């Protein structure tokens, strides 16, 4: 059975979810016949350390569809799915499967920054509309920005940018940064270092683990000998579970506070258990955000999938909201490229994360929250940075 079928919420779940959530409406099909189905491709990891992230994104996307089945703005949808395995070496081939072989109207992908770089290259050649529901590769909405490439999540520059000031405010002026050695981790570190030094902090050591390895022991021993004021990091998915548990097991948790971008504690708190208590992170979402959209989204997600929504599910959901908003403006016509792009550029999304808008470079302008793990939940401490916009370095759009 295809994973997309596994994830599909039941018809009953759709009906429960509709109306309260996305203001779904069935518009007349101006200019496109009923048989003219929308071709949506998912390029996501369904295996490997980010598998859980890919599944949550697809689940969230499907939750925002119209209440009468697989429809967006009245258009019936055919889905095409590729497991990209978070493997950059296969990115070009996988992107071509959807963009060339299946000739999809829009690709929803992906999670891993290295895979996104390959996918973007193909999208710039084919002109296929791409909506990035996670991967933070700065270039996607920076040096490689393009009219047909949009992101609904974050740039890698964003989540760690507010973290340095938070740590200095907490009295931690010397920090070690540890991460997987690939685009997302390196960009998270660069942005952290920028914000941290501006606030008066110093990164005393940078430590790297090859992606997706989870052998942390030697580096944890090194951290113990360096004795920094605090540690900041980027890990996510299965690797984040292992890192947080190993950090506590190595006896570092009480003496050297652990910080990170919020991916460290997203969708994995149950697996991390007590080891995660007290970790502080910055992210554009928290389960406990108290707004009507978030309450409704979480409740419908729970009914549909019998699990808790996380940032990845929310990003998938918002990706569908963006597409829906644009298609409702064009009467369901995705072929009117200029109109679809203009609608997305002007989008205002009333999201479970709070309201966000699209930057000129096609990346969300959004609030970042400071969260602290308390009793197995990411409690919102406050807004760490209001309406943070990625600098979009190198984008001339
Ligand atoms: C990325 O590779 O861009 C990435 C992956 C997982 C995350 C965040 C960023 O949670």
Boltz pocket constraint, residues with backbone or C-beta under 6 A from the ligand:
constraints:
  - pocket:
      binder: B
      contacts: [[A, 111], [A, 112], [A, 113], [A, 114], [A, 134], [A, 135], [A, 136], [A, 137], [A, 156], [A, 184], [A, 235], [A, 236], [A, 237], [A, 263]]
      max_distance: 6.0
